[in-house]
Amino acid sequence: MKQKGIDTPSIEPCESHQNIFRNLKGHIAIFELLRNGMFHLKRAYRENSSQERKEKLKQIFENAYECLTLFCKNNETNQRLLCEKLKLFLLNIDFDLGQIGLICEICKDNKFVCETYGRQIIDSIMDVIVKNGRKACYLEPLYVSKALI
């Protein structure tokens, strides 16, 4: 279902589906999952749980980030809605679950988001680089946001 790497899925979302999802507040359930559920994934890795459990948990979070990425793809209203939760997406960026692709999609073609949240994104990514070392995928949001600033 999900391509490996930082690319967004090749699926082109339908604007009416994005609007329905927003009006039903489907994104809020995903925010709650991300906010309250990451504990279980971290614990699974910390306690050396079975590989199957780790993979299932990881897949849940990857699907959640993919859903949010499709939710805001080419949709400025939804990008602005998600930019309010950037801190949540940046919190566990050291786990590769699709956050980078989501952050890029939130910033893509949206000068308001880049100007308002660009410093927060840069600072968070710099902290992760210091903590985990350099990875090429960490630079992608910087390229997207720099293009608009």
N, C-alpha and C positions, 0 to 999 in steps of 0.2 A: 504494500500500500504506500509506503513512504520511501522516497529515494534517499540513499545515504548521502551525507554531505550537507552543505549549507544551501543548496538550491531549494527553491520553493517547489511544490508539486506542479506538474505540468497541467493540472486541471484548471480550467478557466471557470471561476465561480459566476453564478448568475446573480445580478444585482438584486433581483426581486427575492431570491433565496436569502441573500445577505440581510436584506431589510426585514424579512420575516423572522429570521433568527434573532436580529436585534430587538424587534418588537416583542418577541416571546421571552427576551432576556436570557437566551441560551448561553451567552457569554458569561453571565454571572455564575452559573453552575460550574463552568470551567475554571473561573477565577477561584472559586471555593476549593475545587479539587486541587489546583496548583498550590494554593496557600496552605491547605490543611493536609494534603496527601504526600507532599515531598518527604515528610518525616518517615513514611513507610519505606520509600525507596532508599533513603539514606541509611535507615536501620538495616535493610536487607543487605546492603553492601558492607556496612560496618560489622555486622554479625556473621558474615560469610554464609548467608542463606543459600539455598539450592540455586543453581544456575537457572532452572526453570522459573522459579519465583522472581528472580532478578529480571529475567527477560520479559515476563508478563507485566511486571510493574513498569518497566522501562517502556514497553509498547503502549501502555495506557497513557503515559505522559507524552510520548511522541505523538500519539493521535490527538491529544488535547492541543498541543502546540500547532499541529497541522491544521486542525479545525479553526483555530484562531487566525492562522496565517491566511487561510481561504476566506475567512470572515472579513478581513480588512483589505484583501488584495484589490487594488484599484478602486477603493471606496473611501473617500476622504472622511466622511462622517464616522465610519467605523474605525478608521485610523486614529482620529481624535479621541474616540471613546477608549481605545486600547492604550493610547499614550499615557493616560492617567494611571495605568497599571505597569508602566515600564519598570518601576522599582521591583515589582514582583517577578517580572521576567528576567531581570538582571541578577536577582538574588542567588539563583542556583545555576548560573551560566557555566560553571565548571563541569556540570553534567551536560553532555551533548544530547539534548532532547528535541532540538528544533528551535530553541530560543533565538539563536542568531538569525535564522531565516525569518522568524516573526518580527524581530526588531528591525531588520532590513525592510520588510514589507510595511511596517508602521511608518518608517521614515521616507520610504520611496515616494518621490514626487509630492512631498508635503513639507513645504518650507516652514510652516508654523511649527510643526513637531520638531524639525531640526533646530530651529532657532530657540525654541522654548526648552527642549529636553536634550539638546546636543551635548552640553557640558556634563550632564548626569550620565549619559551614555558613555562618553569618553572616560570620565573618572572611574566608572564601574569596570570598564574593559581594562583600563590600566591596572586597577587593583587585581583583577583576575590574572593578567599577564605576570605581574609581580609574584603572585601566589603560585601559579601553575606553570609558568614558563610561556614561551612564545608559541602561538599556533596561528597559522595563516587565516583560519576561519574567524579569529577575533578581529581581524582588520576589515572584514566585509562591511559591518555597520558604519565604520569610519569613512569608507569610500562613498557609501550611499548618502550619508548625512553631509559630507564635505561637498558633494556635488551641488547641493542646494544652498549652502550657506554663503 
